[in-house]
Amino acid sequence: YLCSSLKNIMERTTLFAELIFPLPVEGCFTYRVPYEMNELIEAGMRVVVQFGKKKVYTALVRALHENPPSKYAPKYVLSILDEKPIVNEKQFVFWEWMSSYYMTTLGEVMNAALPGALKLASESKVVLHPEFDGDYQKLSEKEYLVVEALELQQVLSLTDVEIISEYKKIFPLIKTLIEKKVILVEEELKEKYIPKIETYIRLAEDQQNDESLKLLFDQLEKRAYKQLEILISYLNLSSQSKQKFPEIKKNVLLKSVENGSSAYTALEKKGVFNTILRKESRLHAHEASELVSTIRLNEAQETALSEIKQSFNDKNHCLLHGITGSGKTELYIKLIADTISEGKQVLYLLPEIALTAQIINRLSRYFGKRVGVYHSRYNQNEQVEIWNKVLDKGSEETQSYDIILSARSGVFLPFSNLGLIVVDEEHDTSYKQQEPAPRYHARDAALVLANLHKAKVIMGTATPSVESYYHARTGKYTLVDLKKRFGGSLLPEVLVADIKVETRRKMMK
């Protein structure tokens, strides 16, 4: 038995993980994976590890191998946070290119790429030492205030200690209390993403027949009229559904009856209603109202669309030089429809969030729930939901997004099968990230991302940037001109006037 056990131990695979931290530090750090986690851990998952003497961080697994570091004994991975990877291999390759090209650390790219709610925060907490003898004589006035607060609240954050002591630099105070064996400092990891939970109610199964309902009505009519109101309201709301006894949101039911909360609780205790908790999306879904086939293109648009499709066969990248009002968006919609019909994803980049409202309405009219919007004005929980809907491409459980409308940060989303990137208003300087690092240009990054996915890129503008126009004129991109306005409306007349001369002539008005 002993020999068998030793043999099993010797045959165990010892895994090591290369981890990326969301910090401005170079490269990856090697940690050892506990044997019991071997079957659970994968590249792209988040793990919790100790980094430094006191800090605990969330890191991303870049790779797994069996080669121990030669210069130091690696620390262990403490826990795994995800059931499946949240970052894929193409994203890692894209991050590494960005780190190299824009001369920044991989950790800073990770910090910019992941939504804030996917990065756990490590916060130091102060608690009373279990061996503290209650001797207040050895404490200074400020130390006593901290201990008194701990006896009332049990746990304090470092911010709380700073407020209580009125010290700007609290670490000397903390250090003294630790040396006196009055307090302990511990790390607490806080998960920032909180799923939205909605409460539904449904009539209990044993009440879902005419006899039981009649008996219940008779009982409530005599003793508890408020409870009867709740029951009648539930049945009225049920009549609006195709199901006989559907699930109804609890808050909708309680709004329909004034001061009905305690009455509902009483019915729940009697077993009349069952409560169901469900995870729900915070994102608003739109229904498609029109078919893409109903879009009618004019002759100039048809010619441009044909040239774009031909250019995709030759070079993959196309610069659409379309004057204002020429109908570029209709061409984008046609190209998007072709792409998603092949089962591929689309990224539609805009320079500013302010421009998205009109485009969202136009795309949603044709593609409905398949359109998602990703930008910084969404809160952290909403950003994580969008990240997951892009990540779960092909999932039967959730409605995934085939089309993402986004400002520059959309290039970081976890696409698995990207087929087309639209860079609208490609000349706009808002595509360039100025602060903080990585200081990337979303248009240029989109071209690299497209190459990784073997996707097509169309850059649209009425006033091309110098570099894009140069690439188009020298053959790196295909240049497609669209110089006729949609509907045949005329271009405005352009006058060149010397204002100095016209002012002297008193012709200025």
N, C-alpha and C positions, 0 to 999 in steps of 0.2 A: 504493500500500500504506500509506504514511504517513497520507494523508488518510483512508483507511478506518479505520485504527487510532484516529485522533483522533476520528472520528465516533462510533465504538463507545464510546470513553471518555466523550464528551459525553452520549451517550444513556443511560449507566448511571444506575440509580436509586440514590440515596444515602438509606439508611434510618437513622432515629434511634429509639432505644428509650427509653421511659419505664420506669424501674426502681424497684422497691420493695426496700428493704434491711431486714433483721430487726433494726433499731436504733430507738431512740426519737428519730427525726428526722422532721420534718414533710414531707409530700408525696413526690413522685417526683423522680428525678434523670435527666437526659437524657444518654445515651451514644450514640456513633456505632457503627453496625454495619458491619464490614468487608464489602466487596462480595461476597466468596466465601461469606458466611454468609446472604446475602439470601434464598435459597431454603430455608434450613434453620430459620431463627428464626421463632417464633410467640409470640403472647401466651400467658402461662401457663407458659412454660418457664423453667428456671433457667439463669443465665449467670454466668460468673466475670468480675469486673471489679476494677480497682484503685480503692480509695476512700481518699482522703487520700494522703499522701506514701509510706507504706510498707505499708499494710494491703491485703490482697486479700480480697474477700468474695464470697459467693454472693448474687445478687439475683434477683428475679422480674420477668419482662417483663410490665408492665401493658398497654402499648400500643405500636404501631409507627406511625411517620409519616415525612413527608419535610420537616419544618420544623426547620431548624437553630436552636439557641439564639442569641439576639442578643448576649448579654453575655459569653459565654466560649466558648472552643474545647473541644468535648466530647472526653473520652477515649474510646478504643475498647473495645468488648467483646472480651475476651480469648479466651473459648471458650464453647460451648454444652454444657450437661451432659445434656440430655434429648433423646430422639428424638421425643417427643410431649408436649403440655402436661400438667402435673400439677395445674394449677388452672384451673377454668373461669370463664366470664364471670359467672355468677350468684354464684359465691363472691366474686369481686372486688367486685361490687355490695354484697353482704352485709357484707364487710369495711369498705367505705367508710361504710355506714350505721353499723356498730358504732363506727368511729373517731369519727364525728360525734356520735352519740347519747351515748356514754360518755366523750366528751372525752379521747380518747387518740390517739396517732399511728398511722398506717397500718402503720408498721414494727412496733409493739408487737402489733398485731392479727395480723400475719403471723407473728411470733415465737410467739404462742400457738397459732395455727392449724396450722402445719406440724409434723409429727413431727420430733423432734430429728435423726433420721438423714437427713432430707432437707435439712438445713442444714449445708453443709460448713464445717469449722472451718479458719481460717487460723492456722497456728502458725509462729512465727519460728524459724529454725534458724541455728546458728552454724557456719561452716566456716573452715578455714585459708585465708588469702589466698594465691593462687598466686605472688605476688611476695615472699612473706615470705622474708627472707634467712637465717633461722636464727640471728640475733644475739640470744641470750638475755640479754646484758648490759644491754640497754635495758629489760628487763621487771622489774616489781616481783614480789614473791613470789606474790601472788594471780594476777597476769597469767600468770606462769610455770605455775602449777597448771592454768589453763584451757588453755594451749597444749599442755602435756604430755598432758592428757586428750584433746585434739583429735587429737594425733598417734597416740593409741591407738585412738580410736573414729571418727575422720574427721568425724562430725557430732554436735553437741550442741544440745539444746533450751535455751531461756532458763531453764527450771526446773533443768536439769542444771548450768548455769553458777552459778545461785544456790546450789545445794547445795555445789558444789566450792569456790566462793569464800567461802561462809559470810556473804555480804552480803545484807541484805534489799533494798537498792536497788542493783540491778546495772547500771542503764543508764549511770551514769558510767564504770564499768569497761569496758562494751561500747564506749562512745564513745571512750575512750582507746585501746583496742586497734584500733578502726577507723582512727583518726587515725595510728597507728603502722604502718598497713598490715600488721597481723598477722592479722586476721580479716575475714570478710565475713558479712553477715547476709542470709539469703534467706528467702522465704516458701514454705511448702509447704501445699498444700490437701489435707486428709485427708477422704476419703469415708467417712462413718460407717456407711452401710448396707452390710452384707455378706450376700449371698444364701447360704442354706444349700445346700451342695453335698454330695450323697450319692453314694458310689461303688457301682456295680453291676458284677457280673461275669456273663459268659455264655460257654458253651462255644463255641470257635471253629467256624466253619462247616465247615471241612475235617475236624473231629472228630465231626460230627453224623451218623454212620452206624455201623452195627453192626460193620463190618470194622475201621474206624479205632479204635473204642473197644476192641475185643477186642485189637488189636495194642498199644494204649496200656496196657491192663491188664497184659498179659504183660510189657512192658518195666518198668513201675513195680513189679510184684510181685517182680521179681528184684533191682532196684537201689535203689528209693526207696519204701519202704513208707509213709512219712509222706505223700508226694505222692499215693499211692494212696488213703490215708484222706481226703484233701481231695477227690479225684475222686468217691469213693463218697458222701461227705457231700453234695456238689453234686447228685448223681443222686437221693439220698434226698429232699432238699429240693425238687427238680424234680417229684418224683412227687406233691407236694401241689398242684401247679398244673395248670391245664387245658392249658397249652402243653407241648410236649415238652421243649424246652430253654429255659426262661424266663430272664429276668434276675433275679438274686438279689443282695440287699444283701451287700456284701463283709464287713461286720462280723458279720452273721448267720452266714455261712459259717465265718468264723474262730472264732466262739464255739463252734461245734459240734465243733471239733477242737482239742485242747489243744496249745499251742505250734506252731500250724500256719502262722504268718506267713511264715517263710523257705521252707517247702515250697510255699506258694501262689506266692511270688515266683519260685521256680524253674519252676513250671508256666507262669506268665505269660511268662517269658523263652523257654520252649520253644514258645510259640504255642498252648498248649492252651486258655487262657482269654483272652478280650478284656475290657478294662476300659472301662466307660462312666460318665461323670460327668453327673449330672442335678441341676438346680435343684429343690429340694423346699420345700414350705410348712412353716413351724414351727407352724402352727395345727392344732388338732385338729378334725376334722370329725365330725359326728354324723349318723346315719341316721334318717330319719323312720320311726316305727313305727305311727302312727295317722293316720286321716283326719279332717280338720276336720268332715266331715259326721257323724261319730260323736258329736260334742258335742251333748248334749240340754239345751236351755234351759228353765227354768221359765217360768210365765206372766209374772211380773214382768220377767224378763230379756228375753223376747220383746217385751214392750211397750217396754222401754227401748231395745232394739236398733232397733226400728221408729222410735222418736222420734229417735234419733241419726242414722239414715239420712235422715230427713226434714229434720233440722236442717242436714245437710251440703248439701242442695239449696238451703236458704234463706240460711245465714249462713257456712258453712265451718268455724266454730269452735263447739265444744260443751263444756260443763262437766258432767261426769257426777258427780253427788253421790250416791255409793253408800256405804252404811254398811259397816263391817268385816264380811267374810264374806258379802257379797251376790253375789259372783261376777263382779266387774268384768273379771277376766282372760279369762274365757270370751268376753265381748263383744269385748274387744280382739282375740282370736284370730280371731273371725268377720270383723271389719273388716279385719284384716291379710290374711286369705285373699282377700277381695273385691278388695283393692288390688293384690296381686301377680298376681292373675288378669288384671288389666288391663295387666300389663307394667310396673307402677310400683314404686318403692322405698318402704320404710317405715323411719322412725327411731323407735325405742322408747326414750324417756329415763327414767332412774331417778335419784333424788337421790344414791344412794350405791352404791359398788361392792359393798358387803357384801350388798346385796339381789339381786344379779344371779344367783347360783347357782341358786336355785329357779326364777326366771323363765326362765333359759337352758334348764333341763331341760324345762320345760313347752312352750316354743316349739319346741325341737329335736325334741320328740316328734311335732309336727305338720309342721314345715317342714324338718327335717334340715339338710343342708349349705347351705341358703339363708340360715341365720342366722349372723351374725358378731357378735363382741363387741369393743368398743373402749373401753379405759380406760387410765389412767396406770400400772397395775401391770404391763402388758405391757412387755417391753423394747423398745428402739428399733427393732430389726429386725422384730419382730412387728407393731408399729404401722404400719410402712411397708407390710408385706404386706397388712394390712387396708385401708389407704388405697388401694393399687393395685387390690384386689379390688372396692372401691366405684367407683373410677375406671373400671375396665374393664367397665362395664355393657354386656352384650350381646357380650362377647368370647367367641370360640369356643375360645381357647387355655386360659383359666382359668375355674374355677367362681367366678362373681361372687356377691356378696352382695346379696340383695333386701331383707333385714331386718337392720338394725343395732341392737343393744342396747348402750346406752352411758350413761355419766354425762354431765355437762353439755358436755364437749368434743366430743361427737358432732355438735353443730351445725356444726362446721367441716369435716366430711368432704365430699369432692367428689361430691355427689349430682348426677346429670344429669337424673333424672326422678322427683322425690320426689312421692309421692301421699298419704301419711298420716304425721302425727307424733302419737305417743302420749306425753303428759307424765303419767306416773304419779306420784301423791302430789305434785300441783302446788303444794301449800302449803309444801313443805319448804324451809327456809332454805338447805340445801346447794346448791340451784340457783344461789345467788348467789356469784360469784367475788369473794373479798375481796382477795387478793394473788396475783401482781402484776397490773398493768394488762394487758389491759382488764378492768375490774371489771364484768363483764356479768352479767345474769340470764338463765339458759338458757331458762326458760319464756317470757320476753318475746322473747328472740332467736329462739326456735322459731316464734313467731307471725309474725315478720317474714320468716324463712326460708320459711315455708309460703306467705306471700303472693307471694314471688318465684317459687315453683314452681307457684302456683295449687293448692296441696295443702290437705287437710283437717287439722284439729287437734282431738284429743279430750284434754281434761284431766280426769284422774280423781282423786278424793279423798273421804275420809270427813269431812274438816274443811276446807272451802274457805278459801283466803286471803281477806282482806277485799276486796282489789281485784278478784279474780276473781269473787267472789260478787256484788259490786256491778255488774260488767259484765254478769253473767248476769241479774241482777234488772232491769237497765235496758235489756236487749235487745241489747247488743253481742254476747254469746254466747247460745246456746240452753242453757237449764238443763234437765237430765234427772235426775230423782230415781229412785233405786233403793233403797228402804227396807225390802225384805224379804230376810231372810237365805236363802242357798242351802240347800236341804234342809229349809226350814221351821223351823230351830232358833230358839229364843226369844232375845231380847236380854237382857243381864244386868239385874238389878234395880238401880236407882239410889237410894241413900239419902243424904239431906242431913243431916249431923249437926253440932251445935255441940260441938267437941272440948273447949272450956273447961268447958261445962256437964256433959258426960258424964264428964269427969275428976273434977270436984267430986263427982259422984254415985257415983264409983268404978265406972262402967260400962265403962271402957276396958279392953280386953284385948289 
